[in-house]
């Protein structure tokens, strides 16, 4: 029987149980806290940890933890419910935009314009997918593009792996260098209690340099394959891939579906403008989850009106889009439930104290790179970027206070590590699904990727190290 990693839900609920058990054995303790004027919140004071009365958590506490992760069942104070609602609404918005065909049409137009100059399709397409990754964490949505792009690459005398790399690395490096991605940067920053716009300049730099490295790497491989097909990592599958992807297919098929109409141009304009307004609202207008949710709800309605989607069709599409991200919303609540159990059991500060001791004496550069390595290891077990953010940030971000490292840099280390690992993570459905659609065996994807992983790791470590010096 083949071993399969459990889902993110099982892992996170298992961690709730493990944490509850730990509250019976781990010494309870607390730090003294004081208001940090610069951060605008209370932060633990190093050196003030003391042991307190234990409060071990039982079966009822475990059962209540996922619910309490969304809101405090006693005071009804919001915990993760606002973030989860935002995720559902933006899912509905993305569903409506996808329904219009605007994204498909935009990519098809770019492909048509570059026909005959196919090598330049690589950076342009990777830029488009990277934009999707950095803006909204484009992942599962990419699975629809394999059937569109791989035949074009094969017809241009490249191979199936080139098409897979364009899509998977394009969107993946965008997520790695997330700037306003609500499922990574926004959620992690919220859990770390800092505005997600803090640290955005460094994230743009990481995004651009890593994207450039990926583009050059893929273009070099693609040109080698074009010059000598035997150098393809999937050379033995060349004939079967050509038969599978090109049989009876016209590159101009589905013209109506991908026609770049004025309506679709307007939809893409609204799509981009919505995220621009979100940045303005958070950085200058004092917005947070409620206002951002309202923004994307209105934007979805405007797109539906412009695209002349009927009321019933619009409602169904919006609900289906929200349903696609329901799992993400649940993961956020379950992951926050881990912190609830830790806090109630008075062991959060104990773990923080142990971590403080472990990183004691490390320089800022040593601390942030240790944090990057730790997050990379955790990403294999928790491939969900939102789940990992809510699980780790409440503990990891305060450690930055002790080490003199800004919390936004801790967020950058988290998202870079998560994005890097999820380029090859076998527990990440998008990786395994994309490779299956592209007919690329997993071990060959690893053979293709390992030099690039080393390059990207070096870029990220240099960037976050410089971030500690400049910051």
N, C-alpha and C positions, 0 to 999 in steps of 0.2 A: 504494500500500500504506500503510495506517494505521500510524503509529509507535506502538509499545507499550513502556512502561518495562519493563525486565527485572525479574524477581522479586527478592525480598530475598536469596535464596540466591546468585543470580548476581552481584548487586552486592557482597555480602560476600566471595564467593570471588575476585571480580575485585580487591577491595581487598587481599586476602591476596597475590595476585600482584604488585600495584602496590607494596605495602610491601616484599615480598621484593626487587623490582628496586631500590627506594629504598635498601636496605641496601648496595648496591654503590656508591652515589654520595653518600648523606648521611653526613656525618662522624659517627663513633661517639663517644659521650660518656656520662658519668655524673655524677650529683650525689653528694656525700657525704651519707649519711643518719644520722639520730639518732633515738633512741626518744622519741616524744612521749608523756609520761605521761598527759596528758588524753585523747588519742585511743587510747592503748594500742597503738601501732604505730610503725614507723619511717617517717619522712617526709623528703623531700629538703630540704636546707638551701639557701635562696637564696644565690646568690653563690659557690657551691662547684663549679659545673659545670666539668668538665675533659674534654678529649678522651682517648680510650682506643683500644686496638687494634681495628680493624674486624673484624667477623665476618659477612661477607656470606652471605645465605641462598640455597640452591639449589633445584633441582626437588624433591628428596626432602623438604626442609624444608617446601616449599609443600604437598606431598601429605600430610605428617604434621600440618600445622597444625590442621585441623579436629578430628583425633583428640586432639592435644595440648591443644586448647581444653577438652576434657572432663577430662583428667587428664594428669599428667606421665608420659610413657611410660618414663622412667628410674627415677624414685622412686615412681611410682604415687600421688603426692600428688594429691588432688582439686583440680580447678580449677572447672569449671562442671558437673561431673557431678551434684553434689548439687542444684543449682538445676534442672537438666533433669529429674531424677527427681521433684522436687517438682511441676514443671509437669505431668508425665504423671499423677501421682496426683491432683492437683486437677482435671485434665481428666476422669478417671474419676469423681470425686466429683460434678462438675457434670453429667456424663452421667446418673448415677443419679438425681439430684434432678430433672433435666429429664424423665426417664422417668416419674416419678410424676405429672406434670402439675400439680404444686403451683404453679409459677410462672405458668403459663397461667391456672389457676383463680383465683389471687390477683388478677391483672389483670382478668379477666372479672368478678369480684365487685365490684371497684372501679368498673368501667364500668356495671354494673347499678345500683349504689347511686346513681349520679349521673345516670342517664338523666332527661332533662328539665332538668337543670342542667349541660348539656354543657360549658359554658365552664370549669367547675371540674374537669373531667376533665383539662384541659391541665396545670395545675400538679401534680395528683396523679400522673398517668401519667409526667410528666417527672421527678418525684421518685423514682418506682419505678425507672425506667430509670437515673437518675443513681446510685441506690443500687447497682445492678448494675455500673455503670461504675467507681465508686470502690472497691467491694469486690473485684471480680474482673475488671475490665477488659472488661465486657460489650461485645461487638462483633459477631462473626458470629452469635451467638445471637439478635440483634435481628431478623435477616432473617425469622424465623418469625412475627413480630408484625405485619408490614405488612398481610397479608391479614385480620387480626383488627381492627385499629384504623382503617385508612383507610375501610372501609365505614361505620363508626360516625360518623366525622367528616363524611363526605359526607352521610349521612342527617341529621346535625345541621345541615346547610346551611353547612358549611365547605367546604374543598376538599381534594384529594389532597395538596397540598403541606403543609397543616396536619398531616396524619397523618404524613407523612415527617419533618417538623420535630420533632414530639413524640418520635418514636423516635430519630432520628439525633442531634438536639441533646441529648435527655435522656441517652442513654448516653454521647454524646461529651463533654458537660460533666462527667459523672461521672469519665470517664477523665482529662480535663484536670485535674480537681481530685482525683486519686487520693490516697487516704489509706492504704489497706492493699492496694491492687491488686498481686497477686504478679507480674504481667507487666510492671509499670512501676516502681512505687515500691520493691517488695521487691528486684527484680533490680538496679535502679539503685543502691539503697543498699548492696547486697552488693558490687557492683563498685566503689563509692566507699568501701567499708570503714567504713560507719557503720550503726547500727541504723535500721531503717526507721521506727521510732517518733519519731526525732528530726525536728523540723520539722512534726509532724503537726497542730499547732494552726494554723499558717499555711496549711497545705493545706486544712484544714476551712474556714477563712475564705475562701480562693480559691474552693473548691467552692460555698459558700453564695452568695456575691455573684455569681459567674458564673452559677450556676443561676437565681438571681432575675432577672438581666438577660435570660437566654434565655426564661424564662417570660413576663416582661412583653412581650418582643419578639414572641413567638409569639401571645400572647393579643391583642395590639394588631392584628396582621395578621389573625388569625382573625375578630375582631369586625368589622373593615373588610370582609372578604370576605362575612360573613354579612349585613351591611347592604347591600352592593352587590356582587353576584357578579362584575360586570365588572372589579372591582379585583383579582381573583385573578390571580396571575402565570401560572397555567395556565388562564385563562378560556376560551381557544379549545379546550381539551380537556374542557370541563365535561360535554358530552353524552356523549362517548365514555367518560369516566371513570365517569360514573353508570351507563352500560350495562355497563361492565366489572366494576365493583366491587359493584354492587347487584343485578344481574340474578339473579333466582331465589334470593336469599340472605335467610335469616331471621337476625336478630341473636341469636336464641336457639338457633341450630343448634349441634350438637355439645355439647348441655347436659351429657351424661354426661362428656365429656372435660374440661369446665371446671367441674364441680360442686365447690364448695369444701367438701369433706368434712372430718371430724375428722382423718382420716389426713393429708390434705394440709396442714392447719393445723399438725400436729405436725412434718411434714417441713420446712415453712418455719421453724418455731421452731428445729429442729436446724440448719438452714442458717444462720440468723443467729447462733445460739449458737456454732457452730464458729468463725466468724470472730472472735467475742468472746473465745473461749478462746485463739485464736491471738495476739491482741493481748496478753492477759495473759501468755501463755507467753514471748513475746519481750521484753516490757517488764519483767517481774518474775521469771519463772521460768528465765531463762538459756537459753531455747530458740533453736534455729536450724533449718536446713533439715530435718535428720533428724527432729526432734520434730514439726515442722509437717507433714511428710509422713505420719508415723504418725497424727497427729490426723485428717487428712482421709481416710485409709484407714479408720480406725475409724468416722468419721462416715458414710462411704459405706455401710459394712456395717450400721450402725444404721438408716439410712434404708431400706436394702433389706429389713431385718427388719420394720420398722414398716409399710412399704408392701406387705409380703408378696410381694416379687419372688422368684421361684424361683431356685434356685442357678445353674442354667444361664443363665437370662435375666439375672440380676444380673452374672454374669461377662462375658457378651457385651456388656452395656450398659457396664460399667466399661471394658472393653478398647476399645470403640468411642469412648467419651469420651476416653480417653487418646490414641487414634489421631487424634482431631480436633486435639489439641494437639501431635502429634508434630513438626509443622513448626516450632512455636515452640521446642521442645526442641532441634531441630537448629540453628535459627538462633542460639541461645545459644552452642552449642559452636563454630560457624563464626565467629561474631563474636569470641569469646574467642581464637580462633586467630590473629586479626589482631594482638592484643596479644602473643601468644606469639612471633610472628615479629619484631615490633618489639623485644621484650625481648632475644631471642636475637641479633638483629643490632645490639644496643647503640645503637638510634636513638630509643628511647622518651624518654630524658632529653634528647636533642638537640631533639626536637620540643617537649618541655616547656620547654626553655631558650628556643627561638624564641618560643613562646607567652608565656613570662614576659616576654620583651623587648617583645613586641607590646602587652601590657596594662600594661607598666610605666608608672607615673605616673597610671594611671586610679584614680579614687576607687572605693570599694567599690560605690557605686551605679552608676557607669559600668561597672565590671567585670561585675556581675551582669546588667545589661541587655544588654551586649555578648554575654555567654554565652547569654542568652535568644534573641537574634537569630541567633546561630550555630547553635544547636540547631534553630531553626525552619527554617533553610535546609537543614540536613542531613536533616530529617524528610521532605522531598520525595523524597529519594533513598532513604532507609531508612524506609519507613512502619511497619515493625514496631517497636513500642515496646520490646520486649525486645531486639531486635537493636541498636537505636540506643543503648540503655542500656549494653549490654556493650561496644559499640564505642567510645563516647565517655567514659564515666565514669572509666575508669582514667587517662585523660589530663586530662580537664576538672576532676575533683575535686581533684587536687593543686594545680592552678592557684589554687583557692580558698585554699589554705594560703598561697601567695605574696601574694595580694591581701588577706588578712585576712578572707575571707568563709567562713562555715561550710560544710562539705561538704554538709550536708543542704539548704542553700539552693541549692547548685548542682544537686542532685537535683530540687528543686522547679522550678527554671528549666527543666531538661530536660523533665520530664513535662508542664509547662504548655505548652511550645512544641510538643512532639509531639502533645499532645491538641488544641491549637488548629489546627495544620496539618491534622490528620486529620479535621477537620470538613468540609474541602473538597478533600482531597488526591486527585487523579485516579489516583494509583498505589495507593490504598488500596481493596481490593476491596469493603469494607463500604460505602463511599460510592457507588461505581458500581453495586453490586448493589442497594442500597436505593433509589437513584433509579430504576433500571430497574423494580423491583417497584412503586414508586409512580407510575410513568409521568411522571416529572418530568425534563425535559431538563437536562443538566449546566449549560449556560450560564444557565438560569433559576434553578437553585439558587445559582449564583454571584451573580446579581442580587439574590436574596433575602438572601444571607448577607453581602455585603460591608460593610454598615453595622454589623452585629452583630460581625463580625470586628474592626473598629476598636474597638468598645466593649470587647470581651473583651481585646484587646491592651492597651488603656489600664488596665483593671482589674488585669491580671497584672503589668504593669510597675510600677504604683503599689505593689502588694502586695509584690513581691520587693524593691523599693527600700526600703520601710518595714522589710522583714525584715532588711536589712543594718544599718539604723540601730538597730533594737531588739535584733537579735542580737548 
